[in-house]
Amino acid sequence: MIIQPSKRTESVQEYYFSRKLKEIAQMNADRAQWGEAPVINLGIGSPDGMPPAEAIQALCESAQQPGNHAYQSYVGLPELRQAFAEWYSKWYGVELDPAKEIQPLVGSKEGILLISLAFLNAGDKVLVPDPGYPTYSSASKLVEAEIVTYDLKEDNGWQPDFEALEQMDLTGVKIMWTNYPNMPTGAPATEELYAKLVDFGKRHGILICNDNPYSFILNDNPLSILAQPGAKECCLELNSLSKAHNMAGWRVGMVAADAEVIAQILKVKSQMDSGMYKPLQLAAVEALRQGPEWFTKLNAEYARRRVLAGEIFDMLGAEYDHNSAGMFLWGKVAECHFERAEQVGKSPGEMISDKVLYEAGVFITPGFIFGKNGESYIRISLCAKPEVLQQAAVNIRAMLNRAECNIL
């Protein structure tokens, strides 16, 4: 290359799933030559269901209108901001000013970087959960902030240990990332947890950034941190249509916060794009109008899949929460495998994941990619049809029955 990359790129690697999917693509090419079926991918949480029919219809109809293909406002259509406000009022009991307290995003993942760019200087500190979504760390590194991890552990219900947090040196900490229902663990949000986070943020002058895309998945009580008294003084919340409305590829998200916080995020966002495609915004309005029957049907399917994913974990000897929320199942590898994993130089979760991938043709996410506290865990995505999960179980059972399989 004719020039050197920026130093900030040295702090991050290509996203794990990007690297792994390239490997799986090569595996599939090889398997095709040998007459074998493709690898079954149970790794990524990309919903396989259809979006609401009303959203698809709105997209098609508005895309045929000649005036709908121009640049759009950076702040989004008034109709979309109003729809988000009504959605928050209806489901979370949170009142938002659609003109000042909501910013539509090209997916909430974009928001993580925008927030980091808007509020972090080089050397500022960021509290990042372990285990947690890798983008919290990578976005922090790209803006040259210092990452301070805080532990989430199973024996504490995957919630922050607030006593441990109070004992940490919080000097210079500006942002704390949180995510409930939690990814990857499936731990639910609670009113008590959100109240503690608001109190913590206020007392220490820390902006609590709550990532909330899973609140409707296998969860009968969707919660928002913004429903807590005084939350807007120290909190913002990201949300998305990707998971709860089967619209991951549409890239429609939002951030809700106090007007001053939104204004700072818009400063950055307005430099980066030229508005969201109008037909997408109009379709999102229709999606946000879905009633409880939409979520009832959605979750009935995810509940069925959670049972099938649990059967795979049962075969592998992994322990898991049968009632976890979100669109993943998180399982702890049996301790009898820990010594062998150390011998081969891998975490227990990575060892099992690789074994299942290379010998059963099934990709299960190893927990180490979410942090050191995830090293003994594996994760199955529920974004696979029941027949796919059943076939994965057949493949893994055959692997376990082979004489040469001596790890599991």
N, C-alpha and C positions, 0 to 999 in steps of 0.2 A: 504494500500500500504506500502511496506517495507521501502521506503524512502520518504522524502518530495519533492514536485515539486519545481522547481526553483522559486525564488521570481518574476521573470519577468512574469510568467504565471498568477500571481495574478492580473496583470494590464489589462488582456484581458479576455473576455468571449468567449464561443463557438460562432461561427459566427451565426448571427440572422437567416439566411436562413437554416443553418444546424439544428438549434433547431426547427424552424417552420415546416420544411419538415418532421421531425420526428413526430410532433404533427399531421400533415395532414395525414401521413401514418397510424397513429392509428385511426384517424377519418374515413379514407377510409375502414379500417378493420371493424369498427363498422357499417358503412353505408352498406357494403356488406352483413352483417348479417341481416340488416333491408330491404334489397332489393332496396337500394337507389344507385344512380349513384355516382361515385367518385367525390371528390372536383375538381372543375375546377381551375387550377393553372394559374393565370395571374400575378404571382409575379416575376419570374426570367427571365432575358434576355438571354435565351439559344435558339439560332436560330433553327427553326424546318425544314428549307429547306435543300435541298441537296447541298453539295459542288459542285464545277465545275466538270463536268464529266472527264475532262482531268486530274484533280488531283487524282480522284479515280482510273482511269486507270493506272496512273504512280505509285500509291501506290501498286496496285495489281501486276503489272509487276515487279517492283523492289523488292517486297517481295519474289518473286520466285527465285531471284538470290542468289546463295549460299554465295557469299562474302559480302552480305549486312546486315548481322545480328550481326556483331561485334561491339565493342565499337567504337565511332566516335570521331572526333576532338572536343575539347571543344569550339573552335571558329566557328564551323559549316562548312558545305561544301562551298568551293569557289563559286560553282554554286548558292547556296542559298544567300550568301552575295551579289553576283553580281545581282541576281534577285531583292533583296531588294533595291539595289542602283538604278537600272533601274526604279523600281516602284516609288521611291521618285523623281527621275528626271522627269518622265513622268507626274505624277499626282500633285506633289507639287512644281515642279520647284526647287528642292533642290539637289545639287550635293554632294554626299558622297563618300568617299574612301572606297570601299568594304573591303579592307584588314585591315583598322585601325579604321574606324568610325562606324562600324555596328557590333553588337553582337546579334546573334539569341538567343532566350529564349524559355524555356518550358512554353509558355504563358506569356503575359505581367504582369500578377499578380505576377509571380515569380520575375520579375524585380523590383517591388516595395520593396520587402524585400532585394534583393541583393543590391540595391542602398542605402537603409538605413544602411545595414551592412558595406558597403564600405565607407560611408562618415560621419556617425554620431557616436559620442561618447556619453557616458552617460552624460546627462545634456545639450547637445546641443539642440537648439530650432528648431522647424519645423513649418512652416506656413501651416495650413491645412484648406481647405475650409469648410464652414458650410452653406448649406448642401454640402455633398461630399461623395465620395466612402469610406465606413468604413475602408477598408484595409490601407488607408493612415495613419489613426490614429493607428490601431492595429500594423502595422509594426514599427511605431515610438515608440510605447510603448514597444514592444519586444526588441528593442535595447536601451531602457531606456533613450530615448530622451524626451524633454519637448515639449508638443503640445501647439502651440499658434494658436487659430482659428481666421480666418478672415471671415467676413460676406459676403455672397452672398444673395442679396434680390431682390424680383420681381420688385420693383420700380426702380431698377438700371439695369434691364435686366439680372439679375443673373451674373453680372460681378463684379470683385473686386472694392471696393471703394478706389481708389488710394490715395485720400486725407486722408481718415481714416488710411490707411496703413502707410502713411508718418508720422502720429502723434503717431503711436505705438512705443514702445520701441523695437527696432529691434536688440538690443545687443545680440550676441550669436546665431542669426538665421542663419542657414547654408543652409536650403533647403526650397523651396516653392512648394507645389503641386498644379497643375492646371489641368483642364480637360475640353476640348471643342472639339466638341459639348458636352455640359455639361450633365453629369449623376449625379443626376436624372432629372434635370429640362428641358433638351432639348434645352437650349440656345445655339445659334451657335457661332462659333469662328468668329472673324473679324481681318482684317489686323491691324486696330487701336489698338485693345486689345493686340495682340501679340507684337506690337511695344512698347506699354506701359510696358508690362511685361519684355521685353528685357532691356529696359531702367532702370526699377526698379531693376532688378537683377544686372546689371552692377554697378549701383551707390552704392548699398548696399552690394556688394560682396556675393550675394545669388545665389545658384544654382537653377534655375527654372526647375522643372521636369514636363513636359507637357505630360499628358496621352491622347493619341489620337486615341482610337479604333473605334470611332463612326463617323469619318469624311466623310464617304461615304454614311451613312444611312440617307435617306430623306434630302439630302444635295447636291445641284448641284455644290457647289464650295468648294471642299476639300482643307483645308489649313494646313500648318505645321508651327509651330513657328520657325523652323530652316530656313525658307525662309527669315526671317527678317535679315537685315544687322547686322553683329556682333553677331548673336545669339549663335554661337558655343562657344563664349567666356564665356557664362553664362547659357546655356540651354542644356538640353537633352530631347529626346522625346521617349516615349514608343509607340509601335504600335502593331497590331495583325491581324491575319487572322480570328479570332474567329467570329467577327460580320459581316464584309463586305463580307466574303466568306463562311459563314455558316459552319465554321470549329471549333466551340468552343471546342468540345471534343478532337480535334487533338492536342491542346496545342502547337501552333506555334506562337511565338511573336518575338519581336526584340526591341532593344534599339539603338538609333542613337545619337552620340555625338562626341565631340572632341576626338582625339586618346588617350589623357592622361586619360580622364574620362572612356573611354571604357576599358583601361588597368586596372584601379582600380576595375571596376566591374568584370572583368575576374578573377582577383585574388581571389575574393570570390566565384564566380560561379564554378571555376575549383576545388574547394574543395567540392562542393555539389553534382555534378553529373558526369557522364562519357559520355556526349555528347548526342545529339538527334538522335533517330532512323533514319538511312539513308533513308529508303523508305518514311518516313514522310517529310524529307527535300526535296527529289526529287519531291514529290507531291506538296509541297508548292511552288516550282519553277513554276510549271504549273499553280497553282492558281494565282500567282502574274502576270502572263501573260494575264489575262483576259482583254478584251477590254471594251469599254463603254457600249456595248449592255448588258453585264452581270449586270452592276449597274442599267441600265435603267429598266430591268426586275425586279430586286430585289426591287427597290424602288417603282415601280408601285404596287407591292404586299403590301409593308409596308404602302403606302399611303391609300390603300383600308382598311387596318386594323386600321389605325389611325382614320379614319372616324367612324368605328364601335366602337372603344374604346371611342371616343368622345360621342357617343350615350349613352354609359353606364354612363359617367360622367354627361351628361345632365339629366339622370334619377335621379342621386344622388344629383344633384344641385351643382356640383363642377365646378369651373371656370378653363379654360385651354386655352393654345395657340394652335389654330387650325393648325398652320404651324410650330410646333416645329420640331427640328431635332432629330436624334437618334432613338433608338428602344423602347422608352417608351413614355407614355403620362402622364404628371404631372398635377394634378388638385388640386385646393384649395377648401377645405371644406367650405360650407356656414357658415357664422358667427352665424347663428341662432342655430348652434349645439355646440358652444363653451361653453356655460354655463353648458349644460348637460354633456359634456365631463369632465369639472372640477368637477362636482358633483360625477361622477363615478371614478375619479382619473386616467383618461387617457387623452392623447393628443387627439385633435379632429380627426386627421387622424387615430389613433389607434382605437378609438371608432367606427368609420365608418367601418374600415377594419374588426374588430372583428364581428361587426353586420352582415356584408355581408358574412363573412366566416361561422359563426355558424347558420345563418338563411337562407342563399341562397346557401350555398355550393360553394362559389366563393372566392378564395384568391386574394386579392388586397393588394399590399405592403403599409404599413403605412409609412409616410414620416419621422417620428421621428428617424428611424434608421440611417438617413443620417445627423442628427444634429438637434439642437433646432430650427433652421430656417425652418426645414421641418415638424415641429409638426402639422401644420394646413393643411398638404397636403397628398394626396394619389397618388399612381403610378400604372399604368397598363402597363404590358409588351405587346409589339406587336408581341411577339414570340408565337402566338397562331393562328391557322388557322381561317379564317373568320367564319366558322360554329361553332367553339368553342366560339368565341367572341359573336356570335349571341345567342348561348345557354346560355351563362353567362347573357346576357341581359334579356332573358326569365326568368331565375331564379330570378334575382334581381327585375324584374317587378312584379313577383308573390309575392315576399317578401313585396314589397311596397304596394301591394293591400290587404295584410292580415290585418285584423282588429287589431291584436295585435301589429303591427309594429307602434310604436308611437314615434320613434326617428327621422325618416326621413320624 
